[in-house]
């Protein structure tokens, strides 16, 4: 084969966007974003399919905008997805550990409300859970990072159980030179200085709390008190000095999202100490059509909010996970080694299944069952025909698998594309 006659083509994952006088091109697979001048635009629009040795060709090829014609880009994605799903040679594994289903609040949007119970992980189950995780580490000698998320209910109602599991894991990873990356997902009400100190001793280095708005909205949406709000803010200010902190804003109104952002970053001097993310709050009781409109409204709200925060406080105040990135799978927890552990020691592929006995895929004593509930999560993007030609596939991978299993529906692809494009430009330092 004469390589000089190799045929090339423009990648199917190129996204074009005109911003003022400049046309930009973003390859969602490689992550590259380039501005094209007049000559470069002409080169791309009239691309011959041959390597002409020009700077344009080399730059576009090196950044993934031009690929060899024989390359099946979709096939490559499918292969990489399957490899990520089932490989045993991984450098990190992830676990969500649910300590109990109890909570001091009753947020209207919480998916756990229908399965809420007083169940608490027993000490013997905690020990078995830690042993199960350690066994997985021993079975995966390539693992360099263990990621653990402490979940509930409200996990800080169960600090004694966190200490039982955390101390065993902390000792093991330190003895075996494994990085311990552990996140506490809490409403923050009980994250006082004493509790924070206990969490730091067992290696917890990240925390996330959720705020539903300013005082009045917070009280209404969580069934909380004014004292609760003040306590959470005080705990946040103290903890932000000691751990990597993300504040998730579950707010549907742009003005209120902006107000709480100012309240935290300016009034409480938390700029540079916390990162904010404005989340989409799904109401699982909505019809698919109403849920879809809700997501469209969210994208508009998010756009207004992120413009404000970016201009006033900079990208460093935004949670980096909000920026689009190449994904091997739609969700890290559908990979075979990543598991959610329930309060009774049951195993799930997704924390949205917590409390649903029909969705268990094993337990910490007997391991995996390899049953229908597990295999349902290995539905790949190749089964979604509308995804086959989508240029945004590498940063979406077909969306949440659990939502597909439960047929929730409700996302709007056009709104999602606008949202991801805007975030990509923000990551590149530009507002569009």
C-alpha positions, 0 to 999 in steps of 0.5 A: 500500500502506498501510504502517500495515497492514503485517503483521509476524511473529516471526523464524524465527531466534529462540531462546528460553531460560528461565534462572531467572525470566527468559526470554531471546530470541536472534536468531541472524541479528542477534546480539541477545540480550534478557531479557524481563520478564513483560509483554514475554513476554506481548507476544511470545506474543500478538504481533498482527502489526501495528505498534502503536507500542509500545516493545516493538514498536520494540525487537523490530523494531530488533533483528531479533526481528520482521520484515516478513511478506513477508520470506523469511528463508531466501531472504535467507540463500541470497542473501547466501551466494551473494554472499559465495561469488562476489563480486569486491568484497571487503575482505579475502582469505585464503590458507593457505600450506603450507610442507611436510608434515614435522613434528617430532611425530606427533600421533595425531589429525593429518589429515595423517598419511595424506599425510605426506611430506618435500616442502618448498616450493622457493624458486622455488615460494615466489616464484611463490606470493607472485606469485600472491597479489600478482596476486590483490590487484591483481585485487581493488582493493577489498581492504583486508586480506590474511589469511595463515595459515602452515601445515604440517606444522610451518611453522617447519621452513621459516623460510627459505621463510616469509621468501621469501614473507613479505618479498615480501608485506610489502613489497607490502602496505606499499607499497599501504596494505593491512593484513597480518593474518598467523597462524603455526600452529605447535607452538611447539617452534622458536619461540625468540627468534631465530626470533620476531624473524625472523617479526616482521620480515615482519609476522607478528602472530598465532600459535597453538600446540596443547597436548595437556595437561599434561606426561605427556599432551603427551609421550604424544599428540605422541611428544614429550619432557619437554624439548620440553614445557618448551621450548614453554612457555618459547617461549610465555611469551616470544612472548606478550609480542610477538604476539597469541597463541591456545593451542588445547587438544586435550584431551578431559578437563575436569579436564586442560583446567582444569589446563593452563589454570591452569598457563598463566594463573596459574602462568606469569602469562599471563592477559591475554597469551593466549587459550584455545580448547578444540577438538574433536579429530576422529578421522577413523578413527571410525565416524559413530556413534562420532564423533557420541558423541565430539562430544556428549562434547566439548560436555559437557567444553567446558561444564565447562571454559568455566564454570571459566575464565570464572568464574576468569579472565573472558571476556578469556581465551577466544578470541573466535572461540569465540562464535557470530556471523552467518556468510555461509558455513559456512567463509571458505575456500569463498569463491571468492577464498580459497585454500590453497596447497600445498607444490608450488604446488598450490591447494586449497579446503580445507587438509583436502585437502592432499596429495590430488591429486584435490582440487587446483583449480589451481596458482600458475603457471596459476591456477584450473582451475575443475574438479569438485573446486572446484565440489564446495565450492559446495554450499550450505545450501539442499540440506540440508532439515533446515537449512531450519527451524533457528533456528540456521542463521545461526551454523552455515550447515550445517556444514563443507562438506569434511565433507559432501563426504567424508561424515564425519558425526559432529556432533550438532545438539542438542549443537551447539545447546546449545554455541552457546547457552551461548557466546552467553550467555557473550558476554553475560556470563552463565553458563547 
